[in-house]
Amino acid sequence: MFIHIGKNTVIKSRDVIAILDSSTAKSAATSEFLQIAKEEGFIKSEEQEGKSIIITEKNIYFSPISSITLLKRANILLDLNDYIV
Protein backbone atom coordinates (compact mmCIF):
# COMPACT_ATOMS: atom_id res chain seq x y z
CA MET A 1 0.00 0.00 0.00
CA PHE A 2 1.09 3.58 -0.61
CA ILE A 3 0.59 6.79 1.34
CA HIS A 4 0.24 10.19 -0.32
CA ILE A 5 2.13 12.55 2.00
CA GLY A 6 1.48 15.76 0.07
CA LYS A 7 3.35 17.79 -2.54
CA ASN A 8 3.00 15.03 -5.16
CA THR A 9 4.94 12.59 -3.00
CA VAL A 10 3.87 8.99 -2.45
CA ILE A 11 5.75 6.48 -0.30
CA LYS A 12 5.32 2.79 0.46
CA SER A 13 3.56 2.30 3.78
CA ARG A 14 5.74 -0.70 4.62
CA ASP A 15 8.84 1.55 4.51
CA VAL A 16 7.48 3.91 7.19
CA ILE A 17 9.27 3.70 10.51
CA ALA A 18 7.62 6.68 12.21
CA ILE A 19 5.19 9.51 11.56
CA LEU A 20 5.86 12.37 13.95
CA ASP A 21 4.06 15.60 14.66
CA SER A 22 6.26 18.55 13.73
CA SER A 23 6.12 19.80 17.32
CA THR A 24 8.53 16.99 18.24
CA ALA A 25 11.22 18.74 16.19
CA LYS A 26 11.50 21.26 19.02
CA SER A 27 13.09 18.70 21.32
CA ALA A 28 16.88 18.64 21.48
CA ALA A 29 17.19 14.97 20.52
CA THR A 30 14.89 15.21 17.49
CA SER A 31 16.45 18.48 16.38
CA GLU A 32 19.92 16.93 16.53
CA PHE A 33 18.69 13.83 14.65
CA LEU A 34 17.19 15.97 11.88
CA GLN A 35 20.35 18.08 11.61
CA ILE A 36 22.51 14.99 11.15
CA ALA A 37 20.02 13.55 8.64
CA LYS A 38 20.14 16.82 6.68
CA GLU A 39 23.95 16.83 6.62
CA GLU A 40 24.02 13.23 5.39
CA GLY A 41 21.40 13.81 2.68
CA PHE A 42 18.53 11.76 4.06
CA ILE A 43 16.00 14.59 4.01
CA LYS A 44 14.14 14.52 0.71
CA SER A 45 11.68 17.40 1.15
CA GLU A 46 12.53 20.73 -0.41
CA GLU A 47 11.04 22.63 2.51
CA GLN A 48 11.91 21.49 5.97
CA GLU A 49 8.69 22.67 7.50
CA GLY A 50 5.28 21.15 7.71
CA LYS A 51 2.79 19.56 10.03
CA SER A 52 4.49 16.19 10.21
CA ILE A 53 7.77 14.35 9.73
CA ILE A 54 7.82 10.93 8.08
CA ILE A 55 10.82 8.70 8.73
CA THR A 56 11.29 5.81 6.31
CA GLU A 57 14.01 3.22 5.97
CA LYS A 58 16.02 5.39 3.59
CA ASN A 59 14.67 8.96 3.75
CA ILE A 60 13.00 11.60 5.87
CA TYR A 61 10.13 13.71 4.51
CA PHE A 62 8.36 16.80 5.81
CA SER A 63 4.65 16.86 5.00
CA PRO A 64 2.02 19.62 5.04
CA ILE A 65 -0.48 16.95 6.14
CA SER A 66 -1.08 16.30 9.85
CA SER A 67 0.32 13.18 11.45
CA ILE A 68 -3.18 12.01 12.43
CA THR A 69 -4.38 12.23 8.81
CA LEU A 70 -1.30 10.35 7.59
CA LEU A 71 -1.91 7.61 10.15
CA LYS A 72 -5.48 7.29 8.90
CA ARG A 73 -4.27 7.15 5.31
CA ALA A 74 -1.87 4.38 6.24
CA ASN A 75 -4.81 2.41 7.67
CA ILE A 76 -2.91 1.82 10.86
CA LEU A 77 -5.38 0.35 13.30
CA LEU A 78 -4.33 1.87 16.58
CA ASP A 79 -6.10 3.53 19.43
CA LEU A 80 -4.83 7.00 18.57
CA ASN A 81 -5.64 8.29 22.05
CA ASP A 82 -2.68 6.28 23.35
CA TYR A 83 -0.33 8.21 21.08
CA ILE A 84 -1.65 11.77 21.21
CA VAL A 85 0.10 13.97 23.73
C-alpha positions as CSV (number, residue, x, y, z in Angstrom):
1,M,0.0,0.0,0.0
2,F,1.1,3.6,-0.6
3,I,0.6,6.8,1.3
4,H,0.2,10.2,-0.3
5,I,2.1,12.5,2.0
6,G,1.5,15.8,0.1
7,K,3.3,17.8,-2.5
8,N,3.0,15.0,-5.2
9,T,4.9,12.6,-3.0
10,V,3.9,9.0,-2.4
11,I,5.7,6.5,-0.3
12,K,5.3,2.8,0.5
13,S,3.6,2.3,3.8
14,R,5.7,-0.7,4.6
15,D,8.8,1.6,4.5
16,V,7.5,3.9,7.2
17,I,9.3,3.7,10.5
18,A,7.6,6.7,12.2
19,I,5.2,9.5,11.6
20,L,5.9,12.4,13.9
21,D,4.1,15.6,14.7
22,S,6.3,18.5,13.7
23,S,6.1,19.8,17.3
24,T,8.5,17.0,18.2
25,A,11.2,18.7,16.2
26,K,11.5,21.3,19.0
27,S,13.1,18.7,21.3
28,A,16.9,18.6,21.5
29,A,17.2,15.0,20.5
30,T,14.9,15.2,17.5
31,S,16.5,18.5,16.4
32,E,19.9,16.9,16.5
33,F,18.7,13.8,14.6
34,L,17.2,16.0,11.9
35,Q,20.3,18.1,11.6
36,I,22.5,15.0,11.2
37,A,20.0,13.6,8.6
38,K,20.1,16.8,6.7
39,E,23.9,16.8,6.6
40,E,24.0,13.2,5.4
41,G,21.4,13.8,2.7
42,F,18.5,11.8,4.1
43,I,16.0,14.6,4.0
44,K,14.1,14.5,0.7
45,S,11.7,17.4,1.2
46,E,12.5,20.7,-0.4
47,E,11.0,22.6,2.5
48,Q,11.9,21.5,6.0
49,E,8.7,22.7,7.5
50,G,5.3,21.2,7.7
51,K,2.8,19.6,10.0
52,S,4.5,16.2,10.2
53,I,7.8,14.3,9.7
54,I,7.8,10.9,8.1
55,I,10.8,8.7,8.7
56,T,11.3,5.8,6.3
57,E,14.0,3.2,6.0
58,K,16.0,5.4,3.6
59,N,14.7,9.0,3.7
60,I,13.0,11.6,5.9
61,Y,10.1,13.7,4.5
62,F,8.4,16.8,5.8
63,S,4.7,16.9,5.0
64,P,2.0,19.6,5.0
65,I,-0.5,17.0,6.1
66,S,-1.1,16.3,9.8
67,S,0.3,13.2,11.4
68,I,-3.2,12.0,12.4
69,T,-4.4,12.2,8.8
70,L,-1.3,10.4,7.6
71,L,-1.9,7.6,10.1
72,K,-5.5,7.3,8.9
73,R,-4.3,7.1,5.3
74,A,-1.9,4.4,6.2
75,N,-4.8,2.4,7.7
76,I,-2.9,1.8,10.9
77,L,-5.4,0.3,13.3
78,L,-4.3,1.9,16.6
79,D,-6.1,3.5,19.4
80,L,-4.8,7.0,18.6
81,N,-5.6,8.3,22.1
82,D,-2.7,6.3,23.4
83,Y,-0.3,8.2,21.1
84,I,-1.6,11.8,21.2
85,V,0.1,14.0,23.7
